[in-house]
Amino acid sequence: MDDTTGRAAIAYDIYQSSTSGAHDFGRPTYTAPAGATSFKTRPLPGDRKWYFVVRARDRAGNADANQAQREGENLCR
């Protein structure tokens, strides 16, 4: 990350997978706008688990290499 992008200008790339550890980091599933502190996906089928990895991206396009995965909770069930 650069040293000049303020916290409110950091965007977040969100990678979604229905298989644990099988994220395609070549293209994010979603991108939360700069400065977002939360994000909701579109409605997802409730018959499977969903896994997410979030990576921060600065104004210059530099992204972190985070691979920490979290299981999402389907609130629509």
Summary of the structure (lengths in Angstrom):
residues: 77
radius of gyration: 13.3
end to end distance: 37.9
largest distance: 43.3
contacts: 163
relative contact order: 0.32
helix: 4%
strand: 29%
